[in-house]
Amino acid sequence: MRLPDFIIIGAMKSATSTLHDQLGARDGLSMSSPKELYFFSDDPVYANGIDWYADHFADVPASNLCGESTTHYTKLPTYPDTVRRIAQHVPDARFVYMMRHPIDRLESAYLHMWFEKETTLSFDEAVSGGIPELVDYGRYAYQLQPFFDQFGQDRVLPVFLDRMKVAQDEVIEQVCQFIGFTGDTSWIDNVADNNVSTERLQKSATRDRLKSVPFYESLRQLVPEQAIERVRSRWRPDDAPRASDAQRAELATQFDPDLAQLGTWLGTPLNCENFKEVTASRCLTWSTS
């Protein structure tokens, strides 16, 4: 039974899709399709059994490393059984945890819900307790602690989006070395970035009906791109909710204690104010447990 050698465990809205695709685009590495399998987190999926999970890796060549990427695996308290299940089925796996500024991550996660019409709450209502997981999922030390307790720090690699933005080759090489991949570790330029919230379109039944029309793609090729963009802009609203300065300041008081703990593990002071500067400066590693 073939099971993953490593798992990208989150965090949601931190470029995990980009990393997944970068790894999967090179010879000698196989990444799951679909990207997110949800097996260890979601009870209905876990009920399918380990054979169902293993089927996603059945065609991986014996010489390849393989992995999957499911951000639900670091979504406490929503999925409390994840780490126990991973330890039971893939006890030797390694884990990659991607992080970005927690307020930016929260804002992006809310925008995802807003675009998908999964919430009717305003941003202020959502972050004031209406959707508590928006904060919980960005408390990185809180999410990591169970993995440390079960597997140890040396089995979890911290990766930061801001470092990836300025040192792509270095980050990919860091990840490849961690998972034991010895092939090409350079960044692959023709692998597109994924899940860019600013480019997303709010859900629309009208647009979906148009796309279901026979020969839609053929007809679309006859329409000038400028006209298409004018139509698309109607589903890409300019009034998408954003955090105000006052809201960011309040959120910082919630995230900073967690970031202080994360910084202790990394051996550097860390808070919302200095997060981007510190995490962009170099590839950080754990310095203490």
NUFIRO-779141 format. One record per atom (N, C-alpha, C, O): residue in one letter; z, y, x. Coordinates in steps of 0.001 Angstrom, whole numbers, padded with zeros to 6 digits, always signed. Example, Ala and Ser with C-alpha at 12.3 -4.5 7.8 and 13.67 -1.06 7.14 Angstrom:
A+007800-005690+013190 A+007800-004500+012300 A+007800-003300+013200 A+008465-003319+014236 S+007080-002250+012850 S+007140-001060+013670 S+007870+000030+012900 S+008039+001138+013409 
REM end
This chain:
M+000000-001197+000855 M+000000+000000+000000 M+000000+001246+000890 M+000907+001436+001701 R-001015+002086+000734 R-001100+003309+001527 R-000405+004442+000794 R-000671+004686-000382 L+000490+005136+001494 L+001226+006277+000948 L+001110+007431+001936 L+000751+007203+003092 P+001401+008661+001521 P+001161+009806+002405 P+002058+009819+003639 P+003217+009406+003603 D+001478+010308+004729 D+002227+010507+005969 D+003006+011822+005931 D+004024+011969+006608 F+002527+012760+005146 F+003181+014073+005060 F+002896+014682+003696 F+001945+014302+003013 I+003738+015633+003316 I+003602+016299+002018 I+003829+017795+002212 I+004805+018207+002839 I+002924+018600+001671 I+003153+020043+001571 I+003966+020252+000293 I+003476+019999-000808 I+005206+020714+000443 I+006152+020723-000673 I+006304+022086-001344 I+007150+022230-002226 G+005549+023049-000974 G+005655+024372-001577 G+005489+025426-000504 G+005024+025156+000604 A+005889+026649-000870 A+006334+027114-002168 A+005132+027562-002998 A+004094+027954-002464 M+005303+027493-004310 M+004250+027935-005212 M+003842+029370-004892 M+004684+030225-004618 K+002525+029618-004932 K+001951+030937-004682 K+002207+031417-003251 K+002481+032593-003014 S+002110+030475-002302 S+002302+030821-000893 S+001161+030296-000037 S+001355+030047+001153 A-000020+030122-000610 A-001235+029676+000082 A-001212+028193+000406 A-001835+027768+001378 T-000504+027396-000390 T-000518+025954-000165 T-001909+025364-000413 T-002290+024397+000247 S-002661+025922-001342 S-004015+025421-001600 S-004922+025666-000401 S-005738+024815-000047 T-004775+026823+000216 T-005570+027114+001409 T-005252+026133+002523 T-006161+025611+003169 L-003965+025876+002757 L-003579+024932+003800 L-004064+023522+003465 L-004568+022815+004336 H-003914+023119+002216 H-004381+021799+001767 H-005867+021624+002079 H-006278+020600+002625 D-006663+022626+001731 D-008102+022530+001938 D-008468+022594+003417 D-009391+021906+003853 Q-007760+023407+004190 Q-008015+023466+005622 Q-007779+022108+006276 Q-008581+021669+007100 L-006694+021448+005918 L-006402+020145+006499 L-007415+019103+006042 L-007876+018288+006840 G-007756+019131+004771 G-008658+018133+004232 G-010097+018278+004689 G-010901+017364+004501 A-010436+019422+005291 A-011811+019671+005699 A-012141+019128+007083 A-013270+019283+007548 R-011183+018497+007751 R-011439+018013+009125 R-011424+016490+009201 R-010684+015813+008487 D-012257+015987+010081 D-012351+014543+010282 D-011014+013995+010759 D-010371+014576+011633 G-010605+012882+010183 G-009358+012236+010578 G-008179+012598+009712 G-007084+012067+009897 L-008388+013507+008755 L-007332+013896+007823 L-007846+013751+006399 L-008956+014184+006088 S-007052+013149+005548 S-007427+012981+004140 S-006338+013581+003262 S-005164+013228+003379 M-006743+014495+002377 M-005808+015117+001455 M-006118+014655+000033 M-007276+014426-000318 S-005084+014524-000769 S-005234+013985-002118 S-006149+014847-002971 S-006236+016061-002789 S-006819+014205-003891 S-007595+014882-004917 S-007235+014239-006261 S-007499+013057-006481 P-006632+015024-007152 P-006356+016451-007061 P-005278+016778-006035 P-004572+015900-005538 K-005179+018059-005737 K-004194+018508-004750 K-002782+018156-005175 K-002036+017567-004393 E-002397+018502-006394 E-001016+018339-006854 E-000907+017076-007704 E-001544+016965-008751 L-000105+016139-007247 L+000052+014869-007961 L+001301+014834-008839 L+001355+014058-009792 Y+002306+015661-008536 Y+003511+015800-009371 Y+004326+014521-009504 Y+005200+014427-010366 F+004047+013543-008660 F+004635+012223-008880 F+006151+012216-008739 F+006839+011684-009609 F+006677+012780-007692 F+008107+012684-007435 F+008930+013675-008254 F+010152+013546-008330 S+008283+014648-008860 S+009014+015690-009589 S+009016+015465-011097 S+010077+015485-011721 D+007860+015256-011681 D+007721+015248-013135 D+007978+013853-013704 D+007287+012900-013345 D+008945+013734-014568 D+009338+012427-015105 D+008176+011650-015733 D+008040+010459-015450 P+007323+012271-016578 P+006235+011490-017183 P+005256+010953-016143 P+004694+009874-016328 V+005046+011689-015057 V+004137+011220-014011 V+004796+010109-013210 V+004159+009106-012891 Y+006059+010284-012889 Y+006790+009252-012141 Y+006825+007931-012911 Y+006860+006856-012313 A+006815+008021-014226 A+006835+006814-015057 A+005566+005978-014895 A+005540+004812-015290 N+004505+006570-014313 N+003288+005800-014062 N+003484+004739-012988 N+002724+003773-012923 G+004502+004915-012144 G+004814+003910-011145 G+004178+004184-009789 G+003207+004933-009681 I+004742+003565-008759 I+004311+003813-007390 I+002894+003314-007144 I+002195+003866-006295 D+002453+002292-007859 D+001084+001822-007677 D+000082+002885-008110 D-000955+003070-007472 W+000395+003576-009191 W-000460+004684-009644 W-000557+005747-008559 W-001645+006250-008277 Y+000561+006088-007955 Y+000581+007092-006898 Y-000233+006615-005693 Y-001033+007370-005140 A-000028+005369-005294 A-000719+004826-004125 A-002223+004766-004334 A-002978+004834-003364 D-002673+004641-005567 D-004109+004592-005839 D-004825+005846-005343 D-006013+005793-005025 H-004111+006981-005273 H-004733+008223-004817 H-005032+008202-003324 H-005753+009064-002821 F-004478+007216-002610 F-004685+007122-001160 F-005359+005807-000771 F-005476+005488+000412 A-005796+005054-001764 A-006318+003706-001505 A-007583+003725-000658 A-007841+002779+000087 D-008375+004786-000763 D-009647+004839-000035 D-009542+005564+001301 D-010559+005787+001958 V-008351+005931+001710 V-008175+006634+002982 V-008432+005657+004126 V-007835+004581+004149 P-009297+005996+005069 P-009516+005118+006224 P-008212+004853+006968 P-007341+005720+007041 A-008090+003670+007508 A-006852+003271+008176 A-006518+004180+009350 A-005350+004350+009697 S-007549+004765+009963 S-007326+005621+011131 S-006938+007047+010770 S-006537+007815+011644 N-007050+007413+009499 N-006760+008783+009065 N-005284+008978+008747 N-004608+008057+008290 L-004794+010191+008996 L-003556+010630+008392 L-003870+011105+006984 L-004982+011561+006718 C-002902+011003+006077 C-003152+011483+004723 C-001928+012205+004176 C-000792+011952+004577 G-002203+013111+003246 G-001123+013887+002650 G-001474+014377+001269 G-002608+014237+000811 E-000507+014943+000625 E-000692+015599-000677 E+000087+016900-000674 E+000855+017171+000249 S-000113+017708-001714 S+000516+019024-001780 S+000952+019313-003211 S+000117+019579-004076 T+002239+019263-003458 T+002760+019510-004805 T+003911+020499-004727 T+004976+020186-004195 T+003692+021690-005258 T+004725+022726-005171 T+005905+022453-006098 T+006969+023047-005923 H+005742+021572-007073 H+006874+021210-007931 H+008004+020555-007137 H+009142+020503-007606 Y+007699+020060-005949 Y+008714+019355-005174 Y+009798+020291-004632 Y+010852+019834-004188 T+009541+021587-004668 T+010583+022565-004311 T+010784+023533-005473 T+010678+024750-005323 K+011073+022956-006625 K+011345+023755-007815 K+012656+023311-008445 K+012695+022789-009559 L+013723+023535-007696 L+015060+023372-008270 L+015398+024596-009094 L+014948+025689-008750 P+016172+024471-010168 P+016796+023235-010651 P+015935+022445-011640 P+016419+021495-012255 T+014660+022830-011799 T+013825+022218-012829 T+013618+020727-012601 T+013626+019941-013548 Y+013433+020340-011337 Y+013132+018944-011018 Y+014183+018405-010031 Y+013948+018400-008822 P+015313+017962-010532 P+016439+017617-009657 P+016328+016274-008943 P+017097+016017-008017 D+015392+015407-009344 D+015328+014051-008787 D+014287+013898-007689 D+014086+012800-007170 T+013625+014992-007332 T+012491+014909-006413 T+012855+014293-005073 T+012216+013331-004646 V+013866+014824-004403 V+014183+014382-003043 V+014621+012918-003041 V+014231+012154-002158 R+015415+012533-004010 R+015861+011131-004090 R+014669+010198-004230 R+014629+009148-003588 R+013702+010563-005055 R+012528+009716-005260 R+011656+009655-004005 R+011142+008592-003656 I+011493+010780-003336 I+010719+010773-002092 I+011381+009867-001069 I+010708+009076-000408 A+012696+009979-000936 A+013424+009154+000030 A+013283+007672-000281 A+013273+006842+000628 Q+013175+007344-001542 Q+013040+005943-001938 Q+011667+005379-001590 Q+011556+004235-001151 H+010620+006183-001785 H+009261+005651-001688 H+008533+006001-000384 H+007737+005198+000104 V+008788+007170+000179 V+008130+007553+001438 V+009192+008100+002402 V+009148+009274+002770 P+010142+007254+002809 P+011289+007720+003585 P+010936+008276+004957 P+011746+008981+005559 D+009737+007971+005468 D+009361+008432+006803 D+008405+009625+006776 D+007893+010032+007819 A+008163+010183+005599 A+007213+011291+005488 A+007739+012546+006186 A+008944+012730+006364 R+006795+013395+006570 R+007120+014726+007080 R+006741+015745+006013 R+005932+015470+005127 F+007343+016926+006116 F+007194+017917+005053 F+006847+019289+005629 F+007425+019733+006621 V+005895+019941+004981 V+005485+021294+005356 V+005841+022224+004212 V+005456+021997+003065 Y+006587+023281+004540 Y+007034+024222+003506 Y+006497+025609+003838 Y+006896+026218+004831 M+005592+026101+003000 M+004999+027419+003190 M+005788+028464+002411 M+006199+028234+001273 M+005992+029623+003049 M+006759+030695+002430 M+006048+032038+002591 M+005315+032262+003555 R+006279+032908+001637 R+005799+034285+001719 R+006935+035186+001268 R+007975+034692+000830 H+006760+036487+001366 H+007809+037397+000911 H+008225+036997-000503 H+007376+036905-001390 P+009524+036758-000729 P+009935+036179-002018 P+009633+037057-003223 P+009412+036540-004318 I+009620+038366-003046 I+009303+039232-004191 I+007812+039184-004479 I+007405+039156-005640 D+006993+039174-003433 D+005551+039026-003634 D+005235+037678-004294 D+004374+037591-005169 R+005942+036634-003862 R+005731+035310-004454 R+006110+035322-005925 R+005388+034778-006761 L+007244+035943-006246 L+007692+036043-007638 L+006679+036799-008477 L+006338+036376-009582 E+006197+037917-007953 E+005229+038719-008686 E+003957+037923-008947 E+003404+037974-010046 S+003493+037185-007939 S+002291+036378-008090 S+002509+035260-009109 S+001621+034961-009907 A+003694+034643-009081 A+003993+033580-010041 A+004023+034126-011467 A+003521+033489-012393 Y+004619+035318-011638 Y+004633+035924-012970 Y+003204+036249-013424 Y+002845+036002-014575 L+002392+036803-012514 L+001016+037135-012868 L+000239+035890-013292 L-000582+035944-014208 H+000502+034773-012621 H-000128+033514-013017 H+000218+033200-014473 H-000664+032867-015265 M+001491+033306-014820 M+001911+033038-016192 M+001290+034047-017155 M+000907+033699-018272 W+001197+035286-016714 W+000659+036356-017557 W-000832+036149-017802 W-001299+036272-018934 F-001580+035835-016742 F-003008+035591-016882 F-003276+034385-017776 F-004211+034388-018576 E-002439+033347-017631 E-002627+032128-018405 E-002023+032238-019805 E-002094+031295-020593 K-001434+033384-020105 K-000786+033620-021397 K+000303+032588-021673 K+000472+032125-022801 E+001044+032235-020607 E+002152+031295-020738 E+003453+031997-021092 E+004451+031338-021384 T+003455+033318-021069 T+004644+034076-021445 T+004247+035348-022165 T+003207+035944-021884 T+005087+035749-023092 T+004909+037041-023758 T+005948+038044-023285 T+005979+039182-023753 L+006799+037620-022356 L+007836+038504-021850 L+007234+039544-020911 L+006294+039259-020170 S+007785+040747-020953 S+007401+041752-019972 S+007936+041347-018605 S+008798+040473-018505 F+007432+041974-017562 F+007908+041656-016223 F+009408+041906-016124 F+010141+041091-015564 D+009858+043017-016658 D+011283+043342-016589 D+012121+042304-017322 D+013167+041886-016824 E+011666+041884-018509 E+012390+040851-019257 E+012422+039534-018484 E+013437+038837-018455 A+011288+039207-017858 A+011193+037935-017139 A+012152+037880-015962 A+012835+036874-015768 V+012212+038962-015164 V+013037+038939-013954 V+014487+039311-014229 V+015337+039211-013345 S+014765+039738-015449 S+016148+040074-015813 S+016859+038905-016470 S+017901+039084-017102 G+016307+037719-016327 G+016955+036532-016862 G+016128+035757-017840 G+016490+034636-018198 G+014997+036329-018299 G+014174+035631-019273 G+013492+034404-018701 G+013300+033413-019405 I+013122+034463-017416 I+012507+033320-016738 I+013241+033161-015399 I+012725+033591-014367 P+014424+032557-015396 P+015235+032505-014172 P+014573+031769-013024 P+014878+032040-011863 E+013658+030828-013326 E+013024+030086-012239 E+012142+030965-011362 E+011839+030591-010229 L+011724+032126-011863 L+010956+033031-011022 L+011744+033392-009765 L+011175+033500-008678 V+013044+033574-009917 V+013901+033844-008761 V+014259+032546-008045 V+014197+032477-006818 D+014629+031534-008794 D+015086+030282-008189 D+014045+029683-007251 D+014390+029199-006173 Y+012781+029710-007648 Y+011743+029070-006842 Y+011467+029829-005544 Y+010839+029290-004632 G+011927+031062-005458 G+011761+031850-004242 G+013011+031919-003391 G+013053+032651-002402 R+014020+031171-003762 R+015227+031066-002933 R+014995+029899-001977 R+015339+028755-002276 Y+014419+030201-000846 Y+013887+029165+000032 Y+014974+028293+000650 Y+014802+027079+000753 A+016066+028879+001055 A+017154+028069+001623 A+017705+027105+000574 A+017996+025948+000878 Y+017843+027577-000633 Y+018311+026743-001742 Y+017379+025559-001962 Y+017836+024439-002188 Q+016073+025806-001896 Q+015105+024729-002107 Q+015063+023757-000930 Q+014819+022566-001122 L+015297+024247+000274 L+015203+023413+001466 L+016439+022550+001711 L+016332+021470+002291 Q+017602+023013+001280 Q+018839+022320+001625 Q+018824+020829+001280 Q+019255+020025+002107 P+018348+020423+000096 P+018328+018974-000189 P+017438+018186+000766 P+017753+017040+001087 F+016340+018768+001225 F+015480+018086+002195 F+016186+017951+003537 F+016082+016916+004196 F+016904+018994+003942 F+017675+018917+005187 F+018753+017846+005076 F+018948+017051+005995 D+019451+017833+003945 D+020541+016866+003754 D+020024+015437+003808 D+020684+014556+004359 Q+018853+015207+003242 Q+018315+013846+003160 Q+017558+013424+004420 Q+017693+012294+004887 F+016760+014347+004961 F+015844+013971+006028 F+016131+014628+007378 F+015690+014124+008411 G+016861+015741+007385 G+017099+016489+008609 G+016068+017585+008806 G+014943+017491+008314 Q+016461+018630+009532 Q+015569+019770+009743 Q+014298+019389+010488 Q+013234+019948+010223 D+014396+018451+011409 D+013245+018142+012245 D+012097+017525+011472 D+010994+017399+012003 R+012335+017137+010223 R+011277+016546+009395 R+010614+017583+008477 R+009723+017244+007698 V+011049+018844+008570 V+010507+019902+007716 V+009979+021029+008605 V+010712+021555+009443 L+008718+021399+008426 L+008125+022490+009198 L+008052+023753+008355 L+007453+023738+007279 P+008658+024864+008826 P+008504+026135+008124 P+007201+026814+008527 P+006905+026941+009715 V+006428+027249+007542 V+005174+027960+007782 V+005182+029214+006915 V+005602+029172+005759 F+004717+030327+007474 F+004795+031591+006761 F+003401+032178+006558 F+002582+032209+007476 L+003155+032637+005349 L+001860+033200+004989 L+001498+034384+005866 L+000343+034524+006268 D+002467+035241+006170 D+002144+036433+006950 D+001712+036082+008371 D+000910+036802+008965 R+002232+034982+008925 R+001751+034542+010235 R+000354+033964+010122 R-000471+034164+011013 M+000077+033251+009039 M-001251+032693+008833 M-002298+033796+008755 M-003425+033610+009213 K-001945+034929+008187 K-002895+036025+008036 K-003347+036569+009384 K-004487+037016+009515 V-002474+036541+010390 V-002792+037172+011676 V-003064+036167+012789 V-003575+036550+013841 A-002739+034900+012587 A-002892+033892+013645 A-003271+032552+013019 A-002506+031590+013085 Q-004443+032495+012418 Q-004856+031311+011670 Q-004913+030063+012554 Q-004378+029015+012191 D-005561+030180+013708 D-005677+029017+014594 D-004315+028510+015034 D-004084+027303+015099 E-003414+029439+015335 E-002084+029053+015799 E-001327+028285+014723 E-000665+027288+015014 V-001424+028746+013486 V-000715+028095+012395 V-001269+026697+012135 V-000504+025746+011974 I-002594+026570+012094 I-003185+025257+011883 I-002812+024308+013012 I-002514+023139+012767 E-002827+024798+014241 E-002427+023951+015369 E-000965+023528+015236 E-000622+022380+015516 Q-000108+024452+014811 Q+001312+024138+014613 Q+001478+023030+013582 Q+002240+022088+013799 V+000769+023140+012461 V+000874+022131+011406 V+000338+020794+011890 V+000958+019755+011666 C-000811+020817+012552 C-001428+019567+013010 C-000541+018854+014026 C-000406+017632+013975 Q+000055+019588+014932 Q+000957+018964+015893 Q+002158+018348+015195 Q+002621+017271+015572 F+002652+019023+014194 F+003835+018546+013470 F+003556+017234+012741 F+004401+016339+012725 I+002375+017118+012141 I+002071+015908+011374 I+001486+014803+012251 I+001257+013689+011781 G+001246+015114+013523 G+000751+014096+014440 G-000751+013957+014485 G-001264+012910+014881 F-001471+015000+014084 F-002927+014969+014092 F-003439+015463+015437 F-003027+016524+015904 T-004339+014699+016068 T-004811+015027+017408 T-006271+015460+017440 T-006835+015625+018522 G-006888+015646+016296 G-008279+016084+016240 G-008402+017588+016351 G-007527+018256+016902 D-009502+018122+015819 D-009782+019554+015888 D-008718+020331+015117 D-008453+020044+013950 T-008113+021313+015775 T-007054+022100+015137 T-007452+023556+014940 T-006585+024393+014690 S-008731+023883+015044 S-009159+025269+014845 S-009336+025558+013357 S-009598+024658+012559 W-009188+026834+013004 W-009381+027276+011620 W-010842+027109+011238 W-011730+027421+012032 I-011100+026621+010031 I-012467+026400+009563 I-012841+027551+008633 I-012294+027678+007538 D-013776+028388+009078 D-014063+029636+008372 D-014720+029434+007013 D-014542+030271+006128 N-015465+028363+006818 N-016192+028211+005555 N-015375+027520+004470 N-015917+027145+003431 V-014070+027349+004704 V-013181+026849+003655 V-012595+028058+002945 V-011837+028823+003542 A-012943+028236+001669 A-012581+029459+000944 A-011099+029508+000644 A-010452+028477+000466 D-010555+030752+000589 D-009185+030934+000129 D-009112+030596-001347 D-010089+030744-002081 N-007931+030135-001778 N-007753+029701-003162 N-006671+030515-003863 N-005766+031063-003234 N-006795+030574-005192 N-005731+031118-006040 N-005352+032544-005688 N-004170+032868-005570 V-006353+033396-005520 V-006076+034796-005255 V-005814+035476-006592 V-006727+035632-007404 S-004574+035879-006819 S-004189+036348-008152 S-004969+037577-008586 S-005270+037734-009769 T-005301+038457-007635 T-005988+039680-008010 T-007393+039416-008521 T-007987+040279-009168 E-007941+038223-008238 E-009280+037896-008692 E-009273+037041-009945 E-010334+036683-010456 R-008104+036714-010441 R-008032+035829-011590 R-008376+036577-012863 R-008221+037795-012951 L-008844+035830-013844 L-009197+036395-015132 L-008206+035930-016175 L-007824+034760-016208 Q-007788+036862-017036 Q-006892+036466-018099 Q-007617+035531-019058 Q-008807+035704-019321 K-006898+034543-019578 K-007513+033561-020468 K-008145+034245-021676 K-007616+035219-022213 S-009279+033713-022082 S-009990+034272-023228 S-010734+033158-023945 S-011541+032455-023336 A-010469+032995-025235 A-011173+031984-026022 A-012657+032316-026108 A-013497+031416-026119 T-012985+033615-026168 T-014381+034024-026245 T-015139+033604-025003 T-016231+033041-025091 R-014542+033887-023814 R-015206+033504-022568 R-015364+031986-022476 R-016401+031489-022036 D-014341+031265-022888 D-014421+029803-022825 D-015520+029266-023736 D-016198+028302-023382 R-015703+029881-024910 R-016769+029442-025808 R-018135+029711-025192 R-019050+028895-025309 L-018267+030863-024534 L-019527+031182-023883 L-019864+030157-022808 L-021016+029743-022676 K-018869+029753-022050 K-019095+028814-020948 K-019429+027416-021449 K-019987+026604-020711 S-019086+027135-022709 S-019372+025807-023261 S-020777+025707-023843 S-021212+024622-024231 V-021503+026848-023907 V-022864+026836-024458 V-023784+026032-023543 V-023731+026201-022324 P-024630+025158-024106 P-025577+024412-023271 P-026435+025347-022424 P-026834+026420-022877 F-026709+024935-021207 F-027518+025698-020263 F-026862+027023-019853 F-027544+027949-019414 Y-025536+027105-019999 Y-024828+028346-019648 Y-025137+028761-018217 Y-025479+029917-017968 E-025019+027820-017263 E-025220+028176-015869 E-026651+028633-015609 E-026875+029558-014828 S-027618+027992-016257 S-029009+028411-016072 S-029232+029809-016614 S-029891+030630-015976 L-028685+030080-017786 L-028827+031407-018377 L-028130+032461-017524 L-028608+033588-017391 R-026996+032074-016951 R-026220+033030-016141 R-027034+033508-014944 R-026886+034653-014517 Q-027891+032646-014397 Q-028682+033028-013236 Q-029697+034120-013557 Q-030200+034789-012654 L-029999+034301-014844 L-030970+035312-015245 L-030347+036680-015445 L-031058+037671-015613 V-029008+036741-015427 V-028308+037993-015691 V-027982+038671-014364 V-027443+038023-013467 P-028296+039969-014215 P-027968+040680-012977 P-026469+040600-012661 P-025636+040648-013567 E-026135+040479-011378 E-024742+040327-010981 E-023895+041523-011402 E-022725+041356-011746 Q-024467+042730-011380 Q-023707+043915-011798 Q-023301+043812-013265 Q-022200+044221-013636 A-024175+043274-014091 A-023840+043112-015505 A-022757+042067-015683 A-021858+042231-016508 I-022839+040981-014905 I-021806+039941-014979 I-020454+040519-014594 I-019446+040239-015244 E-020430+041323-013540 E-019163+041896-013083 E-018576+042849-014118 E-017356+042912-014270 R-019418+043588-014829 R-018916+044480-015881 R-018243+043678-016980 R-017211+044088-017511 V-018826+042528-017324 V-018228+041681-018357 V-016932+041065-017843 V-015922+041045-018546 R-016969+040556-016597 R-015777+039931-016021 R-014606+040914-015978 R-013454+040518-016153 S-014901+042185-015746 S-013831+043171-015622 S-013025+043314-016907 S-011878+043759-016876 R-013615+042942-018029 R-012878+043006-019301 R-011768+041963-019351 R-010803+042114-020100 W-011906+040897-018548 W-010872+039853-018501 W-010058+039931-017209 W-009263+039039-016912 R-010265+041014-016441 R-009475+041250-015250 R-008781+042606-015426 R-009189+043590-014809 P-007740+042664-016259 P-007174+043930-016699 P-006553+044721-015548 P-005962+044167-014622 D-006718+046063-015653 D-006108+046938-014657 D-004613+047106-014884 D-003895+047556-013992 D-004142+046746-016074 D-002734+046948-016387 D-001904+045688-016182 D-000854+045528-016804 A-002367+044796-015318 A-001573+043611-015014 A-000205+044032-014502 A-000121+044914-013648 P+000867+043428-015000 P+002220+043870-014652 P+002513+043735-013164 P+002111+042764-012523 R+003212+044714-012631 R+003644+044709-011236 R+005097+045144-011174 R+005600+045806-012081 A+005768+044762-010087 A+007162+045153-009913 A+007241+046621-009504 A+006513+047068-008617 S+008119+047354-010148 S+008359+048743-009758 S+009242+048779-008520 S+009817+047762-008132 D+009350+049945-007903 D+010217+050087-006725 D+011660+049735-007084 D+012360+049089-006304 A+012098+050161-008267 A+013471+049884-008680 A+013677+048384-008895 A+014720+047838-008536 Q+012682+047725-009477 Q+012786+046281-009691 Q+012796+045525-008369 Q+013537+044553-008214 R+011973+045968-007408 R+011960+045313-006099 R+013306+045474-005401 R+013779+044553-004736 A+013918+046639-005552 A+015222+046863-004930 A+016279+045953-005546 A+017127+045417-004833 E+016233+045777-006854 E+017185+044899-007523 E+016942+043443-007131 E+017888+042694-006887 L+015691+043053-007073 L+015379+041681-006684 L+015809+041398-005250 L+016216+040281-004931 A+015721+042398-004392 A+016148+042209-003003 A+017621+041836-002926 A+018015+041053-002062 T+018436+042381-003813 T+019861+042024-003794 T+020078+040571-004178 T+021083+039975-003789 Q+019141+039984-004944 Q+019248+038576-005316 Q+018711+037652-004223 Q+019231+036554-004023 F+017678+038095-003522 F+017061+037238-002510 F+017722+037338-001134 F+017696+036372-000371 D+018308+038478-000807 D+018787+038681+000557 D+019848+037677+001000 D+019798+037248+002153 P+020808+037272+000162 P+021771+036254+000624 P+021092+034936+001002 P+021461+034305+001992 D+020113+034530+000223 D+019381+033303+000530 D+018577+033476+001819 D+018530+032566+002646 L+017948+034632+001991 L+017178+034881+003204 L+018083+034938+004430 L+017671+034551+005524 A+019290+035410+004257 A+020234+035425+005378 A+020500+034006+005864 A+020558+033764+007070 Q+020660+033065+004935 Q+020853+031669+005317 Q+019605+031107+005993 Q+019701+030405+007000 L+018442+031418+005439 L+017195+030976+006054 L+017076+031529+007467 L+016673+030816+008387 G+017426+032799+007636 G+017374+033412+008950 G+018333+032766+009939 G+018026+032658+011126 T+019485+032340+009455 T+020432+031633+010323 T+019814+030351+010849 T+019951+030032+012030 W+019138+029620+009986 W+018471+028391+010422 W+017352+028673+011415 W+017098+027874+012317 L+016679+029818+011246 L+015550+030174+012107 L+015982+030915+013367 L+015186+031105+014287 G+017236+031330+013404 G+017741+032046+014566 G+017314+033493+014632 G+017185+034052+015721 T+017090+034118+013468 T+016692+035525+013449 T+017176+036166+012155 T+017081+035541+011099 P+017692+037392+012199 P+018083+038061+010951 P+016883+038187+010025 P+015780+038517+010462 L+017105+037920+008749 L+016000+037922+007794 L+016485+038467+006467 L+017537+038071+005965 N+015706+039383+005902 N+015970+039937+004583 N+014661+040434+003994 N+013616+040367+004641 C+014722+040928+002775 C+013498+041378+002123 C+012829+042530+002876 C+011603+042639+002892 E+013633+043375+003491 E+013066+044541+004171 E+012269+044150+005413 E+011211+044722+005673 N+012762+043188+006176 N+012086+042865+007435 N+011264+041579+007369 N+010702+041158+008380 F+011186+040955+006206 F+010597+039626+006082 F+009178+039564+006646 F+008878+038689+007458 K+008316+040463+006235 K+006915+040388+006650 K+006769+040616+008143 K+006000+039921+008806 E+007499+041581+008676 E+007414+041869+010103 E+007884+040684+010931 E+007231+040305+011903 V+009012+040099+010550 V+009576+038992+011318 V+008695+037753+011228 V+008408+037114+012241 T+008268+037414+010019 T+007522+036163+009858 T+006091+036264+010361 T+005462+035239+010626 A+005562+037475+010500 A+004220+037645+011061 A+004232+037663+012582 A+003188+037480+013209 S+005392+037878+013182 S+005465+038127+014620 S+005208+036889+015469 S+004690+036998+016581 R+005563+035711+014958 R+005382+034472+015719 R+005571+033284+014784 R+006044+033440+013659 C+005202+032107+015251 C+005458+030893+014479 C+006928+030532+014654 C+007361+030156+015744 L+007676+030647+013587 L+009114+030405+013639 L+009417+028926+013511 L+008699+028189+012835 T+010472+028501+014156 T+010945+027120+014060 T+012448+027132+013863 T+013108+028146+014093 W+012984+026001+013436 W+014429+025910+013222 W+015184+025958+014557 W+014794+025324+015537 S+016258+026719+014559 S+017074+026807+015772 S+018446+026182+015592 S+019151+025908+016563 T+018821+025958+014320 T+020151+025401+014042 T+020148+024742+012685 T+019323+025072+011832 S+021055+023820+012477 S+021177+023143+011173 S+022345+023718+010407 S+022621+023289+009287 
REM end
